Amino acid sequence: MIVGEPGIGKSRLVEEFRAQLAEAPHSWIEWSSSQLLQNTPLHPVLGWGRARFGGPEVAPERRLAELESVLAHIKLDAAEHAPLVAPLVDIPVPPERLPSIPPDEVHGRQLAAMVAWAIAGARAQPLVLVFEDLQWFDPTSIDLVRALSDRGAQAPLLILATARPEFRPPWSLRPHHSVISLTPLDDAQVQLMVTELAHQRTLSTEVIKGVSERAGGVPLFVEEVTRLLLERGEQGARRRSRRLCDSRLRRASTAWDRVAKSRRSGRCWGGAFPIWLCATSLRMRPSSTLAMSVLAKPATRNSMKACSRTLWAVSWTQTFFLWRASRQRRSTVSSMR
C-alpha cells in the first residue's frame, strides 16, 4: 500500500511500475472510487465491470456470455460463479439462473466468488490488482479488498493500493504486506526536479528556493509552479500570481475583510486560506467547494480565531491551481454547447 498526501506522487508511482511491467506477461486491473461515490456499494467493481464487459448499450445476454467465457477460460465453473459475480459487475442475470440461497448468505457467497475469480485468474497469468484511493472505498468494497489481501499469497497476485494518511486499513498486516509512506520532497530533491523540468534553461537559486517554499515539497505543485515560471518568466509569473491573488481577495465579502487583509501581506504564496473564503472570492458554487476539500488541511489556531466558521484551509498555491482547473473546465463546457 502506498500512502501519502494528495499530489505527492502515488498515482505516478503506479504508472511507472506499470511501464516497467510492459514486456512481462501479466493482467492489470484497476478499481478506483471518488469522494462522491464512497457510499455506493461496490462502485469500484461496478465501474470496472462496465468498462470490461460494456454498459447498458451492450445486450445483457452478450455480456453474460462473455463473463461465462472468461470464467471458463480460467477453469472456474461458469454455471456456479457467473450468477454470483454478474450483479457485481453490472450484468443482469435471468431470474431462473439466480442461485437459490438464503438472502443472508448472498453477500458472503458473492464476495467469495469474486475472490475465487481473482485467484484463479492470477494462477492462469500473474495479476496486478490496483486499488486507487482506498480512503473513498465503500465498506462492502473494503470487505472485498480485505478478503483478497488475506488470500493474496496463494497465487501470483500483487495488490497495489493507494490511500491518504487518514485511511486506516481494517485488517492486520501480514508478512506478505508492506506499506510505502511518501513524504514531501526536500530542497535538494525539489532543485533536482526543477532542473529536470527546466531542461536547458537555468533558474536562479533564489527562484528554485521560492518554488520549494510555495509548493511545500509536493511534486504536483512543484511541477505546476515551475511550468508557470517557464511559461511567463520569473518576474511575469510572480506578478501575475500576485495580481490574481489580490484581485480575488478584493472580491471577497467585506464581512471577512480583516481575514483578507491579513492574508494579503506576504502570505499570497504558501499561506493558508479558509475554503469558504476561497470559494467566495473565486465565485465557485457551494457544491464546488467539495473539490477543494481534496487538497484541504486543518486550519491553524490563529485562522480558526480569525474566522470561527472555518474548519478547513487550503494554501494559495493549491487554490490557484484549482481556480485554473475550474476555468479550463468552464471553457470546455462552453465549447461543447
MITI-526326 format. One record per residue (C-alpha): residue in one letter; z, y, x. Coordinates in steps of 0.25 Angstrom, whole numbers, padded with zeros to 4 digits, always signed. Each point is the difference from the previous one (the first is absolute). Layout:
aZYX
...
//
This chain:
m+0000+0000+0000
i-0004+0014+0005
v+0010+0011-0004
g-0002+0015+0002
e-0001+0013-0007
p-0013+0005-0007
g-0011+0003+0010
i+0007-0007+0012
g-0012-0010+0001
k+0004-0012-0008
s-0014-0002-0006
r-0007+0004+0013
l+0007-0012+0007
v-0004-0009-0011
e-0015+0005+0002
e+0001-0002+0015
f+0005-0014-0002
r-0011-0004-0010
a-0010+0005+0010
q+0006-0009+0011
l-0002-0012-0009
a-0014+0003-0004
e-0006-0011+0008
a+0011-0010-0003
p-0002-0009-0012
h+0010+0004-0011
s+0002+0005-0014
w+0005+0014-0003
i+0007+0004-0013
e+0006+0014-0003
w+0010+0003-0011
s+0004+0014-0002
s+0007+0009-0010
s+0003+0014-0003
q+0012+0008-0004
l-0006+0002-0014
l-0001-0015-0002
q+0013-0005+0005
n+0005-0004-0013
t-0013-0008-0004
p+0003-0015+0002
l-0009-0007+0011
h-0009+0013+0001
p-0004-0003+0014
v-0004-0014-0003
l-0008+0005-0013
g-0007+0010+0008
w-0004-0010+0011
g-0005-0010-0011
r-0009+0010-0007
a-0006+0004+0014
r-0002-0015+0004
f-0004-0006-0014
g-0005+0012-0007
g+0005+0008-0012
p-0003+0001-0015
e-0015+0002+0003
v-0001-0015+0005
a+0001-0011-0010
p+0014-0006-0001
e-0007-0014+0001
r-0007+0004+0013
r+0013+0005+0006
l+0008-0012-0004
a-0011-0010+0005
e+0000+0008+0014
l+0015-0001+0001
e-0001-0015-0003
s-0010-0002+0011
v+0009+0008+0010
l+0012-0009-0004
a-0008-0013+0001
h-0006+0004+0014
i+0014+0001+0006
k+0003-0014-0007
l+0009+0005-0011
d+0000-0006-0014
a-0008+0011-0007
a+0004-0005-0014
e+0014+0001+0003
h+0000+0013+0009
a-0011+0009-0007
p+0007+0002-0013
l+0013+0004+0007
v-0006+0010+0010
a-0012+0005-0008
p+0009+0010-0008
l+0006+0006+0013
v-0014+0003+0005
d-0004+0006-0014
i-0009-0012-0004
p+0001-0004-0015
v+0003-0014-0003
p-0004-0007-0013
p+0012-0003-0009
e-0003-0015+0001
r+0001+0000+0015
l+0014+0007+0001
p+0010-0009+0006
s+0011-0006-0010
i+0012+0004+0007
p+0013+0007-0005
p-0002+0016+0000
d+0012+0001+0010
e-0007-0009+0010
v-0013+0007+0000
h+0004+0011+0010
g+0005-0010+0010
r-0012-0009-0001
q-0010+0011+0001
l+0007+0005+0013
a+0001-0014+0005
a-0015-0001-0002
m-0003+0013+0007
v+0007-0005+0012
a-0006-0014+0000
w-0014+0008-0001
a+0003+0008+0012
i+0006-0012+0008
a-0012-0009-0003
g-0010+0012+0004
a+0007+0002+0013
r-0001-0015+0003
a-0015+0001-0002
q-0001+0012+0008
p+0010+0009+0007
l+0004+0011-0010
v+0005+0014+0002
l+0008+0006-0012
v+0002+0015+0000
f+0010+0007-0009
e-0002+0015+0001
d+0012+0009-0005
l+0010-0011-0003
q+0010+0012-0005
w-0009+0001-0012
f-0002-0015-0004
d+0006-0003-0013
p+0011-0011-0001
t-0009-0011-0004
s-0009+0003+0012
i+0012+0000+0009
d+0004-0014-0005
l-0014-0005+0003
v+0001+0006+0014
r+0014-0006+0002
a-0006-0014-0004
l-0012+0002+0010
s+0009+0004+0011
d+0009-0012-0002
r-0011-0009+0002
g-0009+0007+0009
a+0004-0008+0012
q-0006-0013-0007
a-0015+0005+0003
p-0008+0009+0008
l+0004+0012-0008
l+0003+0013+0005
i+0007+0010-0009
l-0002+0015+0004
a+0008+0010-0008
t+0002+0015+0001
a+0011+0007-0006
r+0008+0013+0001
p+0014+0000+0006
e+0007+0001-0014
f-0005-0014-0003
r+0010-0011+0001
p-0006-0014-0001
p+0008-0009-0010
w-0002-0012+0009
s+0007-0003+0013
l-0007+0000+0013
r-0005-0014+0005
p-0003-0004+0015
h-0015+0002-0003
h+0002+0014-0006
s-0001+0013+0008
v+0001+0015-0002
i-0007+0011+0007
s+0006+0013-0002
l-0009+0012+0003
t+0006+0013+0005
p-0006+0014+0002
l-0008+0003+0013
d+0007+0007+0011
d-0006+0012+0007
a-0007-0009+0011
q-0007-0008-0011
v-0004+0012-0008
q-0006+0006+0012
l-0008-0013+0003
m-0005+0000-0015
v-0004+0014+0000
t-0007-0001+0013
e-0008-0012-0005
l-0003+0007-0013
a-0005+0013+0007
h-0009-0008+0009
q-0007+0009+0010
r+0008+0013-0005
t+0012+0004+0007
l+0012+0005-0008
s+0011+0007+0007
t+0014-0006+0002
e+0006+0011-0010
v-0010-0004-0011
i+0003-0015+0002
k+0015+0002-0001
g-0002+0008-0012
v-0008-0011-0006
s+0011-0010+0003
e+0011+0010-0007
r-0008+0002-0012
a-0005-0015-0002
g+0014-0005+0002
g-0005-0012+0008
v-0008-0006-0012
p-0014-0005+0005
l-0006+0004-0013
f+0004+0015+0001
v-0003+0000+0015
e-0014-0004-0003
e-0001+0010-0011
v+0006+0012+0007
t-0009-0003+0013
r-0013-0001-0009
l+0004+0013-0006
l+0002+0007+0013
l-0013-0006+0005
e-0008+0005-0012
r+0005+0014+0000
g+0005+0003+0014
e+0015+0001+0004
q+0002+0015-0005
g-0009-0002-0012
a+0007-0012-0005
r+0014+0006+0002
r-0004+0013-0007
r-0007-0008-0012
s+0012-0009-0002
r+0010+0012+0001
r-0009+0008-0010
l+0000-0012-0009
c+0015-0002+0001
d+0003+0015-0003
s-0010+0001-0012
r+0005-0013-0007
l+0015+0005+0002
r-0004+0014-0006
r-0004-0008-0013
a+0013-0007-0001
s+0009+0005-0012
t+0008+0012+0003
a+0012-0008-0004
w-0001-0007+0013
d-0003+0012+0008
r+0012-0002+0009
v-0004-0014+0003
a-0015+0004+0003
k+0005+0011+0010
s+0009-0009+0007
r-0012-0009+0003
r-0010+0011+0004
s+0006+0004+0013
g-0002-0010+0011
r+0000-0012-0010
c-0015-0001-0004
w-0002-0012+0009
g+0010-0011-0001
g+0010+0006-0009
a+0005-0008-0013
f-0005+0005-0013
p+0005-0005-0014
i-0010-0008-0008
w+0001+0009-0012
l-0003+0012+0008
c-0012-0006+0007
a-0005-0004-0014
t+0002+0013-0006
s-0006+0008+0012
l-0012-0010+0001
r-0002+0001-0015
m+0001-0015-0002
r+0002-0007-0013
p+0014-0006-0002
s-0006-0014+0001
s-0006+0003+0013
t+0014+0002+0006
l+0001-0015+0000
a-0010-0001+0011
m+0009+0010+0008
s+0012-0010+0000
v-0009-0009+0008
l+0003+0009+0012
a+0013+0005-0004
k+0013-0001+0007
p+0014+0004-0004
a+0003+0015+0000
t+0010+0006+0010
r+0013+0005-0004
n-0004+0015+0001
s-0012-0002-0008
m+0008-0007-0011
k+0009+0012+0000
a-0012+0010-0001
c-0006-0007-0012
s+0010-0010-0007
r-0011-0006-0008
t-0007-0005+0012
l+0001-0015+0003
w-0011-0002+0010
a-0007+0008+0010
v-0013-0002+0008
s-0005+0007+0013
w-0010+0011-0001
t-0010-0008+0009
q+0001-0011-0010
t-0002+0009-0012
f-0012+0007+0006
f-0007-0014+0001
l+0004-0003-0014
w-0006+0013-0004
r-0013-0002+0007
a-0001-0014-0006
s+0002+0006-0014
r-0011+0010+0003
q-0009-0011+0004
r+0003-0008-0012
r-0003+0011-0009
s-0013+0003+0007
t-0004-0015-0002
v+0004+0000-0015
s-0008+0013-0002
s-0012-0006+0006
m+0000-0012-0009
r+0000+0009-0013
//
